[in-house]
Every structure is written in structure tokens, then in C-alpha cells.
Amino acid sequence: MGTSKSDYSMMENLKAKAIRWLEDNRGLVIVLFCLPASFLFDCGIQLRCWLRRLLFSAPKDHSKRVKTIQKYVQNWNKLPEDERKLMCTAKPNWLSLSVTFYEKSKCYQVPIDLFDILELNEEAMTIKVEPNVSVHEMTKFLIPKGYTLAVTLEIGDATAGGLAFGVGMTTYSHKVGLYQETIISYDVVTADGSLIHVTADNEHSDLFYCLPWSHGTLGFLVALELKLIKVKPYVHMKYIPVHSQEEYCHKMMELSGALDKDFAVPDYLEATIYDKENAVIMVGNFADVDTFSKRMKVNHITQWYKPWFYKHVEKYLHKSGEEYIPIREYLLRHNRAIFWVVESMIPFGNHPIFRFFLGWLCPPKPAFLKFTTTQAVREMTFAKQVFQDIVMPLNTLKDQVNTAIDLFETFPLLVYPCRIYDHHRGPQGQLRAPKKDQQTPGTNFAMFNDLGVYGTPGQVKNRQPYNPTKAMRAMEQFTRDVEGYAFLYADIFMTEEEFNQMFDMTLYNDVRKRYNCDGAFPRLYDKVKPEIDVIKIGESYAN
């Protein structure tokens, strides 16, 4: 017997009411179900990692493990051509920090069981690691020795390999550039199963410049060597309130060194914009805490009962201030609230009572959230949230902020200054060399910035019409107009033609031919585009 129109209408009505109830009570649902489940899930993951390290960790066996990976690829090459699927890693989608779900089930999956720190070279100030070593693990290993990565992402679950083949930047990037600028070498298994050592000045230099932003479409990363910097135990943080858009735009240009290459820039620099005219600029420098007065200003910001970092910073909108933050806590300062995304999930999450009793459960683990994401949840979160990082010239910051406000009506906004280099070669990978008139006089770099837009758009909060596809396509058009770049871990809304306008694919295409990637690995656009129909979903939620 078929379903009548009235039954169908009733089911749709119940579905709409259920979705509305979940939206209105999302925080309660997450606290009662997701946080405990996430905690148990993470305990299982940590136990798995501990057992894996206890039983299998052995840096001396690195070569043996790499040979196993080579064997997988060589076996793929032995298959008849019509039976070969595109290759990818066997790492589950839910362990990736990307918001998309690439269809790995259609691929030939190669296990990359590489989780070890291989070598610390204190003389050369480098560390060699396998690709699945996390930021948590690297900071825990390095900081007691007085070092950290030159670019240390704030999210502890990010991995060395994910950042190398994706992108990473931090508040030190105004001094050193993107994560890719801190990579000395890559060890890569290519499409024919060969192991090659890739540097900027050997026979694989073209590949060296294309591996960043390639998202695993040119080979399998099995090790990389990264630059280190020396640190002190604390960061002396100064909070500077700014009350006009013109002023915070100018100050970020000045403090980052964009205007004068000889300006004494701070070790760490960022801004959090709380509305169009009001922001807090944070200036941090390495420090020792060696007096009583300094010890009285120490703030352990990552303790579970402390305010979320961006909420802590917000109190400096009305007065300047300073404090000393332990270096590892500073580096992971945004981990507990995932910048400010957790507020969209748990609106009362920063309340002192919640923090004291349940703050230790936060944040919900990204792996758990992805592991439990259904198609319906994926579509709903895509349509009702924005999570974007975009790299654009810092001298366009005013227009960046105004465009983001017009399209998304959400605050805060994050600003990290970052150098983009001209390496004085032809095509230099997916990022073009900055124009001469953008570059800081007397240097080979231009100052760009990451604009971070995270959370629930104001239109959604106010239950006004909101088309996520229209908004994001407008933001992407603005990004192309100012010659910036969208981070590819987030959803993109561009056609392939528009994607090829934003990124320079000239050298990438040459490298794919030279290393026989066509037919072996997916193309970059196909790897990073959303697995859902963004146009259809955007229109359906807008109506």
C-alpha cells in the first residue's frame, strides 16, 4: 500500500519539527550525548595510539615500514590497467581534519602506518618525523628541550603530514611564512613505487614546490624534515584594544613588518575582531618568568575551568593588559574551544559552572564528530555553519572584513599575518609569487593574512533566509579578485575553471606528467571538492 499525501505531509512536518527541536536544543543534546561519547571515543583512540607505540613504535624500523608501502604501490602497478583504481591513503576520513568526505571506498587504499619521531638535529635545528606524528606529540617532545616548530598549528590533532600536503600557518608566520616554508625535505613514494628524497635544490625541486597544497595527489609522504626555532618557557603577551577599523588595519600592517623590513616585529602576532570597529591585537614575545611580579602574572589559559581563550581576550576590548602564558599552552590556546566553533555547539559552554564541572570534556573531538556524521547531519551543518580560512593580501584587510560581515554576519573574525614568498623561479607551485608592488620593500615576500571565519552565520541565528552557496561563492569571487587563496581543508564552491583561476596549476600539471600521477592519483580539484551537491543543498535551505 502506498503512502498517502497526508501521511507524507505529516512525516515531513514531524521531520521539520524534529530538526527545529535539535537546532533549538543542540547544546543540551551535545552535552548529554556527544561530549560523553566523544570522551569515551577519544579514550579508545588514545589507548589505540599508546598500544601502537608500545608494541610497534621503532624509529629504527622506518625503512622497513616504508618498504611495505612501496610494496603496496608496486602491487598496484602489477594490476591490469583496467583494474587499477586511483590510489589514496587508507587513513579513515574521520581521522582527517578536513570537513569533506573523500570517497576512499572507490580507491586502492595504501596503509601509511608511520607515527614516529625519527631524529632531532639540534645543531641544524631540524626534526625529522613520520607523517602521522601530531602537533600534540611534537610540542610535547620539543618544548622541554627548548624548541618548537617554526609553524605550530593550534589544533593538537593536526599531523605533520596533513599540514605538509595541506597548509598551515600560525601567529609566527609573519616571520617565516606558511608551514611549507619551514620544510627542509620530503621523502615520497611515487606512483611507480620508487622512494625519492625531495628538496628545493635537487633534481626533484619542481616536485618540492608542488607538494604543499597537493593533498596527497602527487605521491605518498613517508617522512619530512622541519625547521625548529628556539623558545623560552613563556610568552609575554600584550593585549592592545583598538576601536576603529582603520586603526587595526594599519597596526597589523605596521606590527607585522609589512611596511618596513627593519621593523622589530614581535615573535607572535594576531588580532581577534569582535565587531566591525573593535578588535584586540595580541603581541607576544618569548620570555622567562624569573621574578615574583612576573610569576603573579602567569596565566594557565588551557586549564579546563578557565574561560575560552577568545572570551578571555574579549575582556581586553576595554583596557590594555599583559600576562605570561606557558609556551605550550599559548601554542594550543585555541584547541579547547576549536577557536570559537564550540560556542555554536554549546552556547552555554563558557559559563563558569559548565566550565568547572564539565569543561574537562571539551572540546568534542573532531574525529568523533566526523565519525558520527550522517548525510543529513553533513548537509545541515554545511548549510547552517561557516568554517573557512582564506589567505589574502594584508593591505586588503578592510575589504576582507567588510565582505565577510556582509556575507556571513558572524563574529569574531581571526587575523594572522603571514609572509608569501617570491622564490625567484618560474611557476613556484600552486601559489603564485606575490606581485612586486605587494612586496615589502627590500624583501622577496609580501604580507598576506589568514582571515578565519567560523561559526553560525547571523542570518541563521536570526532565522532569516541564507543561501550558503551564494554567500561562499561571493566570498570566493572576492578572494580571486584580490588574488588570494582558500584553504582546501574546508568546503569549496568553485567550478574547476574558477579553481584554476585561483591557483596556478601550471607546474602542478607538469609534475603530474613527469611522475606518472595521471591514472594513479586523483587530481587536486577532484580530491578537495565537496562530496555533496553544494548548489542543490544551498538552494534547498535558502527556500
C-alpha positions in Angstrom: 0.0 0.0 0.0 1.4 3.4 -1.0 1.9 6.3 1.3 -0.8 8.9 1.0 -0.1 12.6 0.5 -1.5 13.4 4.0 0.9 10.8 5.6 3.8 12.1 3.6 2.9 15.7 4.7 2.7 14.6 8.3 6.1 12.9 8.1 7.7 16.0 6.6 6.1 18.1 9.3 7.4 15.8 12.1 10.8 15.9 10.4 10.9 19.7 10.3 9.8 19.9 14.0 12.5 17.4 15.0 15.2 19.4 13.1 14.0 22.6 14.7 14.0 21.0 18.2 17.5 19.7 17.6 18.6 23.2 16.5 17.0 24.9 19.5 18.4 22.3 21.9 21.7 21.5 20.2 23.8 22.4 23.2 21.8 20.1 25.5 22.0 17.2 23.1 25.7 17.6 22.7 26.3 17.8 26.5 24.1 14.8 27.3 25.2 12.6 24.5 28.0 13.9 22.3 30.5 15.0 24.9 30.5 11.8 27.0 30.5 9.7 23.8 33.3 11.9 22.4 35.3 11.5 25.6 35.0 7.7 25.5 35.8 7.6 21.8 38.9 9.7 22.4 40.0 7.4 25.3 39.7 4.5 22.8 41.8 6.4 20.3 44.4 7.3 22.8 44.6 3.7 24.1 45.0 2.5 20.5 47.8 5.1 20.0 49.5 4.0 23.2 49.3 0.3 22.3 50.6 1.0 18.8 53.6 2.9 20.2 54.2 0.4 22.9 54.1 -2.6 20.5 55.2 -1.2 17.1 57.0 2.1 17.6 60.5 1.8 16.4 62.2 4.6 14.6 64.9 2.2 13.6 62.3 0.2 11.6 61.3 3.2 9.5 63.0 1.9 6.3 61.2 -1.5 6.8 57.8 0.2 7.1 58.5 2.4 4.0 59.4 -0.7 2.0 55.9 -2.1 2.9 54.3 1.0 1.5 56.4 0.7 -1.6 55.3 -3.0 -2.0 51.6 -1.9 -1.9 52.3 0.6 -4.7 54.3 -1.9 -6.7 51.5 -4.4 -6.4 49.1 -1.8 -7.8 51.4 -1.4 -10.8 51.2 -5.1 -11.5 47.4 -4.9 -11.9 46.0 -4.8 -15.4 45.4 -1.2 -16.3 41.6 -1.6 -16.5 41.6 -2.9 -12.9 43.6 -0.1 -11.4 41.8 2.3 -9.1 43.2 5.7 -8.1 45.4 5.4 -5.1 44.9 7.1 -1.7 45.9 6.5 1.9 43.9 4.1 4.0 43.6 6.7 6.7 39.8 6.9 7.6 38.1 10.1 6.6 37.0 10.7 10.2 40.7 11.0 11.3 41.2 13.9 8.9 40.7 17.5 9.9 39.2 18.2 6.5 35.5 18.9 6.6 34.9 16.9 3.4 34.5 13.1 3.0 36.5 11.9 0.0 35.1 8.6 -1.3 38.1 6.4 -0.4 36.0 3.2 -0.9 36.4 3.8 -4.7 40.2 3.9 -4.4 43.1 1.5 -3.9 44.0 2.3 -0.3 47.5 2.2 0.9 48.1 1.9 4.7 50.6 4.6 5.9 51.5 3.2 9.4 54.1 5.9 10.2 53.8 7.5 13.6 57.3 8.1 14.9 59.6 11.0 15.6 62.8 9.9 13.7 65.5 12.4 14.5 66.2 15.6 16.3 69.2 17.5 15.0 69.9 20.3 17.5 72.9 21.5 15.6 71.0 22.0 12.3 67.8 23.0 14.3 65.7 20.4 12.5 63.4 17.5 13.3 62.6 14.5 11.1 59.2 12.9 11.6 56.9 10.4 10.0 53.7 12.0 8.6 51.2 10.8 11.3 53.0 12.5 14.2 50.6 15.0 15.7 51.1 18.6 16.8 50.4 17.4 20.4 53.2 14.9 20.2 55.7 17.2 18.6 55.1 20.0 21.1 55.3 17.6 24.0 58.6 16.2 22.7 60.2 19.6 21.7 59.3 22.2 24.2 61.0 20.6 27.3 64.2 20.7 25.1 63.7 24.4 24.4 62.4 24.1 20.8 59.2 24.2 18.8 58.3 24.0 15.2 58.7 27.3 13.3 55.0 27.0 12.4 52.9 25.2 15.1 49.2 24.8 14.4 46.9 25.5 17.4 44.9 22.3 16.9 46.7 19.4 18.6 45.2 16.6 16.5 46.7 18.1 13.3 49.5 16.0 11.8 52.9 16.8 10.3 51.9 15.2 7.0 48.5 16.7 6.8 50.0 20.2 7.3 52.7 19.5 4.7 50.4 18.4 1.9 47.6 20.7 3.0 48.6 24.1 4.5 49.3 25.5 7.9 50.1 28.9 9.4 50.3 30.4 12.9 51.0 33.6 14.7 54.7 33.2 13.9 54.0 33.2 10.2 54.7 36.9 9.8 58.3 36.0 10.4 58.6 32.7 8.5 55.6 32.3 6.2 53.4 29.2 5.7 54.2 25.8 7.1 55.6 24.8 3.7 58.4 27.4 4.1 59.7 25.5 7.1 60.0 22.2 5.4 63.6 21.2 4.5 62.8 17.9 2.7 60.2 15.3 1.9 60.6 11.6 1.5 57.9 10.4 -1.0 56.8 7.2 -2.6 55.9 7.9 -6.1 53.3 6.3 -8.4 55.8 3.6 -9.6 56.8 2.6 -6.1 60.1 4.5 -6.0 61.3 6.2 -2.9 62.7 9.7 -3.6 64.2 12.4 -1.4 62.8 15.8 -2.4 64.5 19.2 -1.6 64.4 22.7 -3.1 67.7 22.3 -4.8 68.0 18.7 -6.1 66.6 17.1 -9.2 63.1 17.0 -7.7 62.9 20.7 -7.0 59.7 21.2 -9.1 58.0 18.5 -7.0 59.3 20.2 -3.9 57.3 23.3 -4.7 54.1 21.4 -5.7 53.8 19.1 -2.8 52.3 21.8 -0.5 48.6 22.2 -1.2 48.6 18.9 -3.2 46.6 17.0 -0.6 48.1 13.6 -1.4 47.6 13.8 -5.2 51.3 13.5 -6.2 52.6 10.7 -4.0 52.7 9.2 -0.5 54.6 11.1 2.1 56.7 8.9 4.3 58.9 11.4 6.2 59.7 15.1 6.3 62.3 17.3 7.8 61.2 20.5 9.5 62.8 23.7 10.8 62.8 24.4 14.5 63.1 27.6 16.5 64.4 28.1 20.0 61.8 29.2 22.6 61.7 30.3 26.2 59.3 28.8 28.8 56.7 31.6 28.5 55.2 34.0 26.1 54.9 37.6 27.4 51.5 38.6 25.9 50.3 42.2 25.5 46.7 42.9 24.6 46.0 46.1 22.7 42.4 47.2 22.3 41.7 49.0 19.0 38.4 50.9 18.3 38.4 51.7 14.6 38.7 49.6 11.5 41.3 52.0 10.0 43.5 51.7 13.1 43.5 47.9 13.4 44.2 47.5 9.7 47.1 49.9 9.9 48.5 48.5 13.1 48.5 45.0 11.7 50.5 46.2 8.6 52.9 48.0 10.9 53.4 45.4 13.6 53.8 42.6 11.0 56.7 44.3 9.3 54.8 44.7 6.1 55.7 48.4 5.8 59.4 48.2 6.9 61.7 45.2 6.7 63.8 46.6 9.5 60.9 46.9 11.9 61.4 44.9 15.1 58.5 42.6 14.8 57.2 40.6 17.8 57.6 36.8 18.0 53.8 36.2 17.8 51.1 38.5 16.3 47.4 38.1 15.8 44.2 40.0 16.0 40.7 39.0 17.0 37.9 41.2 15.6 34.8 41.3 17.7 32.8 43.7 15.5 33.4 46.0 12.6 35.2 48.6 14.6 36.5 46.8 17.6 39.4 44.4 17.9 42.1 43.2 20.2 45.6 42.9 18.8 47.9 40.4 20.6 51.6 40.9 20.6 53.7 38.0 22.1 57.4 37.6 22.8 59.4 34.7 24.3 60.1 35.3 28.0 61.4 33.9 31.2 59.5 34.3 34.4 62.2 35.0 36.9 60.7 37.5 39.3 57.9 37.5 41.8 56.0 40.2 39.9 56.2 38.1 36.7 55.0 34.9 38.4 52.0 36.8 39.6 51.0 37.5 36.0 51.3 33.8 34.8 48.0 32.6 33.3 47.5 28.9 32.6 44.9 29.5 29.9 44.3 25.9 28.9 43.1 24.7 32.3 39.6 23.2 31.8 38.0 25.7 34.2 39.4 28.8 32.6 37.4 31.0 30.1 37.8 30.1 26.5 40.8 32.0 25.1 38.9 34.3 22.8 36.5 35.1 25.6 39.4 35.8 27.9 40.8 38.1 25.2 37.5 39.9 24.8 37.8 41.5 28.2 40.7 43.5 26.9 38.4 45.3 24.5 38.0 48.0 27.2 41.5 48.1 28.6 45.0 47.0 27.6 46.8 44.3 29.6 49.7 41.9 29.8 50.4 38.4 31.2 52.7 35.4 30.9 51.5 32.2 29.3 53.4 28.9 29.3 54.7 28.4 25.8 52.9 25.1 25.1 49.6 26.5 26.4 50.0 29.5 24.2 50.6 27.4 21.1 47.5 25.3 21.8 45.4 28.2 23.1 42.5 27.7 20.7 42.4 23.9 21.0 39.8 23.8 23.8 37.1 25.9 22.1 38.3 25.0 18.5 38.8 28.7 18.1 35.1 29.6 18.8 33.3 26.8 16.9 32.3 25.1 20.2 30.1 28.1 21.0 27.9 27.1 18.0 27.6 23.6 19.5 27.3 24.5 23.2 26.1 28.1 23.6 26.5 28.0 27.4 29.9 26.2 27.2 31.8 29.2 28.6 29.6 29.6 31.6 31.7 29.3 34.8 29.5 26.5 36.2 29.7 24.5 33.0 33.5 25.0 32.7 34.1 24.0 36.3 32.1 20.8 36.2 32.2 19.7 32.5 34.9 21.8 30.9 37.3 18.9 31.0 35.1 17.1 28.5 35.7 19.8 25.9 36.3 20.0 23.0 34.2 17.4 21.3 36.8 15.6 19.3 36.8 16.4 15.6 37.4 12.7 14.8 34.3 11.7 16.8 32.2 14.4 15.1 33.2 13.2 11.7 32.9 9.5 12.7 29.2 10.1 13.7 28.3 12.4 10.8 25.4 11.1 8.7 24.5 12.5 5.3 21.6 14.5 6.8 23.9 16.0 9.5 26.6 16.8 6.9 24.1 18.7 4.8 22.6 20.5 7.8 25.9 21.6 9.2 27.1 22.6 5.7 24.0 24.8 5.2 23.9 26.4 8.7 27.6 26.9 9.6 30.6 28.5 8.1 34.2 27.3 8.6 36.7 29.0 6.3 40.3 30.1 6.3 41.3 32.3 3.5 44.8 33.8 2.6 44.7 37.3 1.1 47.0 40.3 0.9 47.1 42.1 4.2 46.6 45.5 2.6 43.1 44.4 1.6 42.1 43.6 5.2 39.5 46.3 5.4 37.7 45.0 2.4 38.1 41.4 3.6 36.4 42.2 6.9 33.6 44.2 5.3 32.9 41.4 2.7 32.8 38.7 5.4 30.5 40.8 7.6 28.1 41.4 4.6 28.0 37.8 3.7 28.1 35.9 7.0 27.2 38.4 9.8 29.3 36.4 12.2 32.0 37.3 14.8 34.7 37.1 16.0 37.0 37.1 13.0 40.6 35.8 13.2 43.5 37.6 11.5 47.0 36.1 11.3 49.6 37.9 9.2 51.8 35.7 7.0 54.6 36.1 4.5 54.0 34.8 1.0 57.4 34.4 -0.8 58.7 35.0 -4.3 61.2 32.2 -4.7 62.5 33.8 -8.0 61.8 30.9 -10.2 59.2 30.3 -12.9 56.0 28.8 -11.7 56.5 28.0 -8.0 53.7 25.7 -7.2 50.0 26.3 -6.7 50.6 29.7 -5.0 51.8 32.4 -7.4 54.7 34.7 -6.5 53.3 37.9 -5.0 53.4 41.0 -7.2 56.3 43.4 -6.8 54.0 46.2 -5.7 52.7 44.0 -2.9 56.1 43.1 -1.5 57.7 44.7 1.5 60.4 47.0 0.1 63.8 45.3 0.0 62.5 41.8 0.5 61.2 38.8 -1.5 57.9 38.5 0.3 54.5 40.1 0.6 52.5 40.2 3.8 49.3 38.3 3.4 46.9 37.2 6.2 44.7 34.4 7.1 41.1 35.5 7.6 39.3 32.9 9.8 35.5 32.9 9.6 34.0 30.3 11.9 30.6 29.6 13.4 26.9 30.1 12.7 26.0 32.9 10.2 23.9 35.7 11.7 21.2 35.1 9.2 20.8 31.5 10.5 20.8 32.7 14.1 18.1 35.2 13.3 16.2 32.6 11.1 16.5 34.8 8.1 16.9 33.5 4.5 20.5 32.3 4.0 22.0 30.6 0.9 25.4 29.2 1.9 26.3 28.5 -1.7 25.6 32.1 -2.8 27.5 33.5 0.2 30.5 31.3 -0.2 30.7 31.8 -4.0 30.7 35.5 -3.4 33.5 35.2 -0.9 35.5 33.0 -3.3 35.0 35.6 -6.1 36.3 38.3 -3.8 39.3 36.1 -2.9 40.1 35.6 -6.6 39.7 39.3 -7.2 42.3 40.2 -4.6 44.5 37.2 -5.7 44.1 35.3 -2.5 43.7 31.5 -1.8 41.1 29.4 0.0 42.4 26.8 2.4 41.3 23.5 0.8 40.5 21.5 4.0 37.2 23.4 4.1 34.3 23.2 1.6 34.9 24.9 -1.7 32.2 26.1 -4.0 34.2 26.9 -7.2 33.9 25.2 -10.5 37.1 23.6 -11.8 37.6 26.6 -14.1 37.3 29.0 -11.2 39.6 26.8 -9.1 42.2 27.0 -11.9 41.9 30.8 -11.8 42.6 30.9 -8.1 45.5 28.5 -8.1 48.4 28.3 -10.6 48.2 24.7 -11.9 51.0 25.1 -14.5 53.8 23.4 -12.6 51.4 21.0 -10.9 50.2 19.7 -14.2 53.8 19.3 -15.4 54.8 17.4 -12.3 51.9 15.1 -12.6 53.1 14.1 -16.1 56.7 13.7 -15.0 55.9 11.5 -12.1 53.1 9.5 -13.8 50.4 10.7 -11.4 47.6 10.7 -14.0 45.7 7.5 -13.6 47.5 6.8 -10.3 46.3 9.7 -8.0 43.2 11.9 -8.2 43.6 15.4 -9.5 43.7 18.1 -6.8 40.3 19.6 -7.6 38.6 16.2 -7.6 40.3 15.4 -4.3 39.2 18.5 -2.4 35.8 19.3 -3.9 32.8 18.6 -1.6 31.2 15.1 -1.9 27.8 16.7 -1.6 25.9 18.8 -4.2 26.5 22.2 -2.7 24.4 24.1 -5.2 21.3 21.9 -4.7 21.6 21.9 -0.9 22.3 25.7 -0.7 19.2 26.4 -2.8 17.0 24.0 -0.7 17.9 25.6 2.6 17.5 29.1 1.1 13.9 28.4 0.2 
